[in-house]
Amino acid sequence: MFKQYSHLKLGALINQAQYGLGLILLWGLAACSPPPLVQQQAYVFGTLVEVSVYGAPEAQTQRALTAVMARFDTLHRTLHAWQPSDLSRLNTALAHGQRAPVSPELASMLRDAQALSVQSGDLFNPAIGGLIALWGFHTDAPQPHFPDAAAIARWVKDAPRMRDLHIEQNTVWSDNPTVQLDLGGYAKGAALDEAVHILKAQGIHNALVNIGGNVIALGTHGERPWRVGIQHPRKPGTLATLDLLDGEAIGTSGDYQRYFEVAGRRYSHLIDPRTGRPATGMQSVSVLVAGKRAGTRSDAWSKPLFIDGAGHLAEHAVRMGVIDYLAVDANGQIHASPAMTARLR
C-alpha cells in the first residue's frame, strides 16, 4: 500500500519538499559529522509523508517509524474516499438510504468531524464528497472537468452537511441521501496526532512528522526547535520560516496542491459548499495550533479560512479560536495575524 524510504540525502529531501509539500523542512548542516537524524518517507493519503526522529538509538527509531507507517497505512485503507475502504462502503450505504455499522474508531472520527464542522459554520464540510467527485477530484491526477451547472445547483440546493449524519453507538445513517463523506481535510491532521501518540509510546522524545505540508513537532531538533518553511503558493521555495515548539502543529490549505487549469484559471479541490464551486479568494492559508489534538485542528481549521476568503479572515479566525495564521489571497497579498507575524522569520 505504501513505499518507504530511509536515510534520504538532504538535497533530495529539500528538493522534493519544495515542489510537493506545503511546508519545507529546513535542517542546519553540521560542521563535522551529521546529526543523529533518521528520516523515513512514504506515499500515503495521496501525498508524500515524512517522519524525522532526532537523537534516539537507530534500532528504537526504526521500530517507532515502522509502527507509525503501519498506522498511516491502516488509516489510508479506512478513510479513503474513492478507493475501497471503510469510508467508501459507508458512502454506498448512505447513498441508498441505509444504516451501516462502522468501527468504534470511525464512529469517533465522524463525531469529531461533526463538531469541527459546526464550529466552522459548515465551511469545513466533509459531507460534500459527492460534490468533490463531481468536479473530478476523486482521482490521483485531476483532469480539467466542468460539471453541469444544473448538477452543481442540485448539490447546493440539497445542502449535505455533517449535521445530517446520525451516529448511534456504531451505526451511522443520514436524513440526506446526498451526504457523501470525504475526510481528506481531516485525515492528515488526525494521523499527525496518532503519530505523536505512537512515537511517545515507543520512547521517542524528539521528532517531526510531515504529511503533505501538515506538520507537527515533538520535542526539539537537538538544542533548537524544529524549523519549517511555509511553501510559497506560486514560486518554488519558502514564503516564510518559523520554529515549531513541542506539541505545535501547522496546517496549510492551498490551491497549488490538487487543481487543474483552464484558460489560465485555476480550479482547486477546495470547494465552497455555499456555491458548489472551487473557492477562489485565496492562494494559501496556514494556521498554527498548539495543545490537545493540535494536528487534527490545524488540518481542519485551514479549510474554512481558505474558503471564506480574505475579507472575513480575521473575523473567522477569532470565531474559531485561531490566533496564528498566515494567508496569501488571490491577488498575492499576504495577511498574517499579529501573533503569527511575531513568530515568522
Secondary structure as UniProt FT lines:
FT   STRAND          4..6
FT   HELIX           10..20
FT   STRAND          23..25
FT   STRAND          37..44
FT   TURN            45..46
FT   STRAND          47..54
FT   HELIX           58..79
FT   HELIX           86..95
FT   TURN            96..97
FT   STRAND          100..101
FT   HELIX           104..119
FT   TURN            120..122
FT   TURN            126..127
FT   HELIX           129..134
FT   TURN            135..136
FT   HELIX           149..158
FT   HELIX           162..164
FT   STRAND          165..168
FT   TURN            169..170
FT   STRAND          171..174
FT   TURN            177..178
FT   TURN            184..186
FT   HELIX           187..201
FT   TURN            202..203
FT   STRAND          207..211
FT   TURN            212..213
FT   STRAND          214..218
FT   TURN            222..223
FT   STRAND          226..231
FT   STRAND          238..244
FT   TURN            246..247
FT   STRAND          249..254
FT   TURN            255..256
FT   STRAND          259..262
FT   TURN            263..264
FT   STRAND          265..268
FT   STRAND          271..272
FT   TURN            273..276
FT   STRAND          277..278
FT   STRAND          282..289
FT   TURN            292..293
FT   HELIX           294..308
FT   HELIX           310..312
FT   HELIX           313..320
FT   STRAND          324..329
FT   TURN            330..331
FT   STRAND          334..336
FT   HELIX           338..343
//
